[in-house]
Amino acid sequence: MYPARRCSSLHRDLVAFCLSSLGPAAKKQPPSKKLSLPAPRYCHTGGEDGRRRKPQVKSRGSSPASASSIPVCLMGSSSSSRLFGTLAQTLNSAPLAQQDYDPEHQDSDQDPEGLEQADPDQLLRECEEILQNRPARPHRDLVYPVDPKHQHQYRNHEQQQTPSIRVMTWNILAQALGEGKDGFVQCPLDALNWAERKYLILEEILTYRPDILCLQEVDHYYDTFQPILASLGYHSTFLPKPWSPCLDVASNNGPDGCALFYRRARFSLLHTSHLRLSAMMLPTNQVAIVQTLRCRETGQRLCVAVTHLKARSGWERLRGAQGADLLQSLKAITSRAAGSDPVSRGPGGGSGTEGVPLIVCGDFNAEPSEDVYKRFIASPLGLDSAYKLLSADGQTEPAYTTWKIRPSGESCSTLDYIWYSHGAFTVDTLLDIPTEEQIGPDRLPSYHYPSDHLSLLCDVSFREPRDQPHRLM
């Protein structure tokens, strides 16, 4: 652990040493073999709410029985820590609002060469074994949207050869903040013990195995999530907050920030932008990562963004300004990406005027009544919120995505969203929200759930040309 406020300078020194030892011979990671995942099984029986469900979550100890001889690196173990010297990457601290990276000349986010690939089933079993003394996480189903139109679109999708894209977003709760700042009065400190909590986080990720993973409040990127997920076939990039509140905690692991992961077997990286969000022409402490990806199977492009806006009540105007700045940047990035590639102008890939299709994930720290939410709904980028489709009318957000008890009182709010280009994508399934009974009287985090925010997940598909809305010329 680093002493408070000395973390950044020590980290820079360590990074400089690591980079000098790597020398100019460092090369790119060759394409990795696609992980073999269990084929999805569909259940068409209706639940109490009339939705068709896909049973997805296994109870603890019921992971697949297939054996593997591939060794798995224990998270936080000495072998994982030894990877740090190879994995440490430069974080350009220049005070620019936007930093663009060309993957052909970018070394800052390359995965280590020759990293041994892990078996996700074996790693999931390891998580379950370590967590066997904890209660199981809340059972959650993947459900089809209630809207009959979307169910019809999903039935069409089942006949397509190209699989849907699974997207997960999650504020995982920075370890330093959970233990040292947030004050979850009903959560025993032992429940936040990183030695076990990290396995609870990874268990959630491994259960659903997203193609694209957007995380917020990540303060264990280099020693945990980057090496572990790289061994599972993910490419990743991390952008810390310019001045993270984690650095105010005496025993911290460095600054927290946003991290974006995608499967190397599914996508290739075309472009990365690191954004420091502005408000009223002034840079703020909040950031966003935007990456343009190409699907290896179809050649279609999509743009994925992750962000974490300013927290707390009283900062609504700042969040609105940050959202406006992010939307402006996304418009420029997607338009530029679409205009530079004729392939992306075909059906499902956007056009030079429409831009590359978007998926925007994150903790917006804003209820649907706030200005920043309304800005995204009304944006000319054509965005809609996926989780509205869980409601009966398809227009109402869930009652909560975070539920916690602090010294100031109990807070039950909807703050997290997955936005998507509704003209380019259909939402096939969504991970439902746990009930109040499942969450429990002490709320979140707890022994059975590692964060004060719930993970959100959906499967999306590119629209077929016949499903795309007609445009008036």
Solvent accessible surface area in square Angstrom, and as a share of the most:
residue,aa,sasa,rsa
1,M,148,0.66
2,Y,55,0.21
3,P,57,0.36
4,A,37,0.28
5,R,136,0.50
6,R,133,0.49
7,C,1,0.00
8,S,33,0.21
9,S,50,0.32
10,L,60,0.30
11,H,24,0.11
12,R,140,0.51
13,D,94,0.48
14,L,63,0.31
15,V,11,0.06
16,A,62,0.48
17,F,138,0.58
18,C,5,0.03
19,L,68,0.34
20,S,87,0.56
21,S,80,0.51
22,L,72,0.36
23,G,33,0.32
24,P,144,0.91
25,A,79,0.61
26,A,69,0.53
27,K,151,0.64
28,K,99,0.42
29,Q,33,0.15
30,P,74,0.47
31,P,118,0.74
32,S,22,0.14
33,K,178,0.76
34,K,113,0.48
35,L,28,0.14
36,S,103,0.66
37,L,66,0.33
38,P,82,0.51
39,A,80,0.62
40,P,82,0.52
41,R,205,0.75
42,Y,89,0.34
43,C,39,0.23
44,H,102,0.46
45,T,94,0.55
46,G,55,0.53
47,G,29,0.28
48,E,188,0.84
49,D,71,0.37
50,G,56,0.54
51,R,33,0.12
52,R,38,0.14
53,R,51,0.19
54,K,6,0.03
55,P,86,0.54
56,Q,49,0.22
57,V,19,0.11
58,K,73,0.31
59,S,77,0.50
60,R,48,0.17
61,G,63,0.61
62,S,55,0.35
63,S,19,0.12
64,P,36,0.23
65,A,103,0.80
66,S,62,0.40
67,A,99,0.77
68,S,39,0.25
69,S,114,0.73
70,I,64,0.32
71,P,86,0.54
72,V,24,0.14
73,C,39,0.24
74,L,83,0.41
75,M,5,0.02
76,G,41,0.40
77,S,28,0.18
78,S,78,0.50
79,S,44,0.28
80,S,0,0.00
81,S,57,0.37
82,R,173,0.63
83,L,44,0.22
84,F,34,0.14
85,G,31,0.30
86,T,69,0.40
87,L,2,0.01
88,A,3,0.02
89,Q,11,0.05
90,T,62,0.36
91,L,55,0.27
92,N,89,0.46
93,S,99,0.64
94,A,39,0.30
95,P,115,0.73
96,L,103,0.51
97,A,63,0.49
98,Q,59,0.26
99,Q,24,0.10
100,D,76,0.39
101,Y,40,0.15
102,D,69,0.36
103,P,20,0.12
104,E,123,0.55
105,H,151,0.68
106,Q,7,0.03
107,D,117,0.61
108,S,23,0.15
109,D,6,0.03
110,Q,38,0.17
111,D,6,0.03
112,P,16,0.10
113,E,105,0.47
114,G,68,0.66
115,L,33,0.17
116,E,107,0.48
117,Q,43,0.19
118,A,6,0.05
119,D,24,0.13
120,P,8,0.05
121,D,15,0.08
122,Q,44,0.20
123,L,1,0.00
124,L,3,0.01
125,R,52,0.19
126,E,26,0.12
127,C,0,0.00
128,E,10,0.05
129,E,113,0.51
130,I,62,0.32
131,L,1,0.00
132,Q,130,0.58
133,N,143,0.73
134,R,18,0.07
135,P,71,0.45
136,A,52,0.40
137,R,21,0.07
138,P,11,0.07
139,H,94,0.42
140,R,1,0.00
141,D,24,0.12
142,L,0,0.00
143,V,0,0.00
144,Y,0,0.00
145,P,0,0.00
146,V,45,0.26
147,D,46,0.24
148,P,100,0.63
149,K,123,0.52
150,H,21,0.09
151,Q,36,0.16
152,H,98,0.44
153,Q,13,0.06
154,Y,7,0.03
155,R,109,0.40
156,N,30,0.16
157,H,19,0.08
158,E,71,0.32
159,Q,154,0.69
160,Q,53,0.24
161,Q,181,0.81
162,T,45,0.26
163,P,65,0.41
164,S,25,0.16
165,I,4,0.02
166,R,33,0.12
167,V,0,0.00
168,M,0,0.00
169,T,3,0.01
170,W,2,0.01
171,N,1,0.01
172,I,4,0.02
173,L,2,0.01
174,A,1,0.00
175,Q,6,0.03
176,A,5,0.04
177,L,13,0.07
178,G,6,0.06
179,E,85,0.38
180,G,46,0.44
181,K,98,0.41
182,D,15,0.08
183,G,34,0.33
184,F,14,0.06
185,V,81,0.47
186,Q,80,0.36
187,C,14,0.09
188,P,63,0.39
189,L,122,0.61
190,D,88,0.46
191,A,1,0.01
192,L,6,0.03
193,N,56,0.29
194,W,34,0.12
195,A,57,0.44
196,E,54,0.24
197,R,1,0.01
198,K,14,0.06
199,Y,11,0.04
200,L,0,0.00
201,I,0,0.00
202,L,0,0.00
203,E,4,0.02
204,E,0,0.00
205,I,2,0.01
206,L,5,0.02
207,T,11,0.06
208,Y,2,0.01
209,R,25,0.09
210,P,0,0.00
211,D,18,0.10
212,I,0,0.00
213,L,0,0.00
214,C,0,0.00
215,L,0,0.00
216,Q,1,0.00
217,E,20,0.09
218,V,0,0.00
219,D,9,0.05
220,H,7,0.03
221,Y,4,0.02
222,Y,20,0.07
223,D,34,0.17
224,T,1,0.01
225,F,1,0.00
226,Q,1,0.00
227,P,2,0.01
228,I,4,0.02
229,L,1,0.00
230,A,2,0.02
231,S,13,0.08
232,L,3,0.01
233,G,6,0.06
234,Y,6,0.02
235,H,14,0.06
236,S,3,0.02
237,T,0,0.00
238,F,6,0.03
239,L,21,0.10
240,P,20,0.13
241,K,21,0.09
242,P,57,0.36
243,W,124,0.44
244,S,0,0.00
245,P,42,0.27
246,C,0,0.00
247,L,3,0.01
248,D,59,0.30
249,V,22,0.13
250,A,78,0.60
251,S,71,0.46
252,N,1,0.00
253,N,39,0.20
254,G,3,0.03
255,P,30,0.19
256,D,0,0.00
257,G,1,0.01
258,C,2,0.01
259,A,0,0.00
260,L,0,0.00
261,F,1,0.00
262,Y,7,0.02
263,R,14,0.05
264,R,18,0.07
265,A,27,0.21
266,R,8,0.03
267,F,0,0.00
268,S,28,0.18
269,L,23,0.11
270,L,48,0.24
271,H,41,0.19
272,T,0,0.00
273,S,0,0.00
274,H,11,0.05
275,L,5,0.02
276,R,69,0.25
277,L,1,0.00
278,S,21,0.13
279,A,5,0.04
280,M,124,0.56
281,M,182,0.81
282,L,121,0.60
283,P,79,0.50
284,T,19,0.11
285,N,45,0.23
286,Q,14,0.06
287,V,6,0.03
288,A,0,0.00
289,I,0,0.00
290,V,0,0.00
291,Q,1,0.00
292,T,1,0.01
293,L,0,0.00
294,R,57,0.21
295,C,2,0.01
296,R,119,0.43
297,E,94,0.42
298,T,55,0.32
299,G,18,0.17
300,Q,38,0.17
301,R,23,0.08
302,L,0,0.00
303,C,0,0.00
304,V,0,0.00
305,A,0,0.00
306,V,0,0.00
307,T,0,0.00
308,H,15,0.07
309,L,2,0.01
310,K,52,0.22
311,A,36,0.28
312,R,137,0.50
313,S,98,0.63
314,G,67,0.64
315,W,119,0.42
316,E,65,0.29
317,R,206,0.75
318,L,30,0.15
319,R,4,0.01
320,G,2,0.02
321,A,18,0.14
322,Q,0,0.00
323,G,0,0.00
324,A,32,0.25
325,D,37,0.19
326,L,0,0.00
327,L,20,0.10
328,Q,131,0.58
329,S,19,0.12
330,L,0,0.00
331,K,111,0.47
332,A,52,0.41
333,I,3,0.01
334,T,2,0.01
335,S,41,0.26
336,R,115,0.42
337,A,13,0.10
338,A,0,0.00
339,G,37,0.35
340,S,82,0.53
341,D,13,0.07
342,P,98,0.62
343,V,89,0.51
344,S,0,0.00
345,R,120,0.44
346,G,29,0.27
347,P,88,0.55
348,G,3,0.03
349,G,2,0.02
350,G,12,0.12
351,S,27,0.17
352,G,35,0.33
353,T,115,0.67
354,E,88,0.40
355,G,3,0.03
356,V,4,0.02
357,P,6,0.04
358,L,3,0.02
359,I,1,0.00
360,V,0,0.00
361,C,0,0.00
362,G,0,0.00
363,D,1,0.01
364,F,2,0.01
365,N,18,0.09
366,A,1,0.00
367,E,62,0.28
368,P,43,0.27
369,S,87,0.56
370,E,27,0.12
371,D,68,0.35
372,V,1,0.00
373,Y,20,0.08
374,K,117,0.50
375,R,103,0.38
376,F,0,0.00
377,I,70,0.36
378,A,84,0.65
379,S,12,0.08
380,P,122,0.77
381,L,30,0.15
382,G,25,0.24
383,L,4,0.02
384,D,33,0.17
385,S,1,0.01
386,A,0,0.00
387,Y,2,0.01
388,K,16,0.07
389,L,13,0.07
390,L,18,0.09
391,S,21,0.14
392,A,94,0.73
393,D,93,0.48
394,G,7,0.06
395,Q,123,0.55
396,T,72,0.42
397,E,18,0.08
398,P,21,0.13
399,A,85,0.66
400,Y,24,0.09
401,T,1,0.00
402,T,1,0.00
403,W,23,0.08
404,K,11,0.05
405,I,31,0.16
406,R,50,0.18
407,P,108,0.68
408,S,113,0.73
409,G,34,0.33
410,E,96,0.43
411,S,44,0.28
412,C,56,0.34
413,S,17,0.11
414,T,4,0.02
415,L,25,0.12
416,D,5,0.03
417,Y,2,0.01
418,I,1,0.00
419,W,0,0.00
420,Y,8,0.03
421,S,11,0.07
422,H,78,0.35
423,G,28,0.27
424,A,12,0.09
425,F,0,0.00
426,T,8,0.05
427,V,1,0.01
428,D,0,0.00
429,T,0,0.00
430,L,0,0.00
431,L,0,0.00
432,D,25,0.13
433,I,31,0.16
434,P,1,0.01
435,T,76,0.44
436,E,91,0.41
437,E,159,0.71
438,Q,63,0.28
439,I,1,0.01
440,G,13,0.12
441,P,116,0.73
442,D,63,0.32
443,R,28,0.10
444,L,3,0.02
445,P,1,0.00
446,S,12,0.08
447,Y,77,0.29
448,H,31,0.14
449,Y,1,0.00
450,P,1,0.01
451,S,0,0.00
452,D,6,0.03
453,H,7,0.03
454,L,2,0.01
455,S,0,0.00
456,L,0,0.00
457,L,0,0.00
458,C,0,0.00
459,D,5,0.02
460,V,1,0.00
461,S,7,0.05
462,F,22,0.09
463,R,27,0.10
464,E,49,0.22
465,P,81,0.51
466,R,172,0.63
467,D,39,0.20
468,Q,47,0.21
469,P,78,0.49
470,H,182,0.81
471,R,145,0.53
472,L,181,0.90
473,M,214,0.95
